[in-house]
Amino acid sequence: MDESGPLLRARELCVAFGGLQVLNRVSVDVPQAGVLGVIGPNGAGKTTLFNTVCGFVRPESGSILFDGKPLRPRPHRLTRLGIARTLQGLGLFPHLSVLENVIAGASHLVRTGAVAAMLASPWAERREHRVRDRAMEVLETLGIAADAHRVCASLPYGIRKRVALGRALISEPRLLMLDEPAAGLSATETTELAGILRGLRERTAVMLVEHHMEFVMNLCDELVVLDFGEVIAHGTPGATRADPAVQRAYLGETVGVADA
Ligand SMILES: Nc1ncnc2c1ncn2[C@@H]1O[C@H](COP(=O)(O)OP(=O)(O)OP(=O)(O)O)[C@@H](O)[C@H]1O
């Protein structure tokens, strides 16, 4: 474990779709702890950066180091590496309960071999109990333990969004990546989410892409601002908000007050 440098280091990432250069030599460091926000106007390349780190998009050039080692991300292998993510589409199993959905995020821990399953090995059973207990702890942290046995499809969007977060958290990731975590939430839910994420930041690094400026400004320790696929600013929320290049990118919008 390399704790001297950033947890994730992306260098000079270039991504093009057809003739369109969507990321142009983008470099980002995610510190070992704290919340890094990636912001920028529509079409700036935020989701593409997120998808490149998660392995959904392959860069033409550039490199990513995670914990000091080269990361060639494949989405289904991320959890094992210590990276968990939530996407804009929640991707929950609508007919399973909240608890079952969260446990699904720990499938790499509960995978039981066919023989062990047939013999109902005590070892496998103990492991499944541990995962279940851990899932309940996660639901407590998220304030939705009372909904553990409710079917996801019957729940309001704000709760389902927390379930998706719980499914990411159960793997106890070192890096939690969130794509628009506040989208679609009420003002109260957004404030509560910021509180939950603040509570995580001592032990988990968070990288989030978000449009909701007030949420980002209040929560993030650092911001990276993208515009037309390039990093135009990087620093504390206060410094980036005051940066003339950021003001120009958001021309016509008030950075730090209204939603972008
Ligand atoms: N799969 C794709 N094929 C072609 N073009 C794409 C693809 N994905 C994104 N783009 C284009 O890349 C550019 C950056 O898109 P991206 O979604 O990364 O921006 P964004 O900053 O996340 O925008 P938004 O805030 O609107 O979600 C946009 O011009 C978009 O139309």
The ligand as a Tripos MOL2 file, in Angstrom:
@<TRIPOS>MOLECULE
LIG
   31    33     1     0     0
SMALL
NO_CHARGES

@<TRIPOS>ATOM
      1 N1        -20.3800    7.4080  -26.4480 N.pl3     1 LIG1
      2 C1        -20.2560    8.6100  -27.0050 C.ar      1 LIG1
      3 N2        -20.1800    8.7440  -28.3490 N.ar      1 LIG1
      4 C2        -20.0240    9.9530  -28.9150 C.ar      1 LIG1
      5 N3        -19.9360   11.1030  -28.2330 N.ar      1 LIG1
      6 C3        -20.0230   11.0360  -26.8950 C.ar      1 LIG1
      7 C4        -20.1890    9.7980  -26.2190 C.ar      1 LIG1
      8 N4        -20.2250   10.0450  -24.8740 N.ar      1 LIG1
      9 C5        -20.0930   11.3820  -24.7350 C.ar      1 LIG1
     10 N5        -19.9740   11.9740  -25.9390 N.ar      1 LIG1
     11 C6        -19.7690   13.3820  -26.1800 C.3       1 LIG1
     12 O1        -18.6330   13.7500  -25.4360 O.3       1 LIG1
     13 C7        -18.7830   15.0480  -24.8900 C.3       1 LIG1
     14 C8        -18.5670   14.9700  -23.3930 C.3       1 LIG1
     15 O2        -19.6450   14.2090  -22.8420 O.3       1 LIG1
     16 P1        -19.7150   13.8810  -21.2860 P.3       1 LIG1
     17 O3        -20.9920   13.1450  -21.0870 O.co2     1 LIG1
     18 O4        -18.4630   13.2560  -20.8450 O.co2     1 LIG1
     19 O5        -19.8200   15.3390  -20.6840 O.3       1 LIG1
     20 P2        -20.3460   15.7920  -19.2640 P.3       1 LIG1
     21 O6        -19.4340   16.8780  -18.8030 O.co2     1 LIG1
     22 O7        -20.5000   14.6310  -18.3750 O.co2     1 LIG1
     23 O8        -21.7530   16.3940  -19.6610 O.3       1 LIG1
     24 P3        -23.1090   16.4760  -18.8250 P.3       1 LIG1
     25 O9        -22.8320   17.4130  -17.7130 O.co2     1 LIG1
     26 O10       -24.0650   17.0570  -19.8130 O.co2     1 LIG1
     27 O11       -23.4580   15.0990  -18.3640 O.co2     1 LIG1
     28 C9        -20.1610   15.5310  -25.2920 C.3       1 LIG1
     29 O12       -20.0090   16.3340  -26.4410 O.3       1 LIG1
     30 C10       -20.8850   14.2610  -25.6270 C.3       1 LIG1
     31 O13       -21.8860   14.4880  -26.5950 O.3       1 LIG1
@<TRIPOS>BOND
     1     1     2 1
     2     2     3 ar
     3     2     7 ar
     4     3     4 ar
     5     4     5 ar
     6     5     6 ar
     7     6     7 ar
     8     6    10 ar
     9     7     8 ar
    10     8     9 ar
    11     9    10 ar
    12    10    11 1
    13    11    12 1
    14    11    30 1
    15    12    13 1
    16    13    14 1
    17    13    28 1
    18    14    15 1
    19    15    16 1
    20    16    17 2
    21    16    18 1
    22    16    19 1
    23    19    20 1
    24    20    21 2
    25    20    22 1
    26    20    23 1
    27    23    24 1
    28    24    25 2
    29    24    26 1
    30    24    27 1
    31    28    29 1
    32    28    30 1
    33    30    31 1
@<TRIPOS>SUBSTRUCTURE
     1 LIG1         1 GROUP 0 **** ****
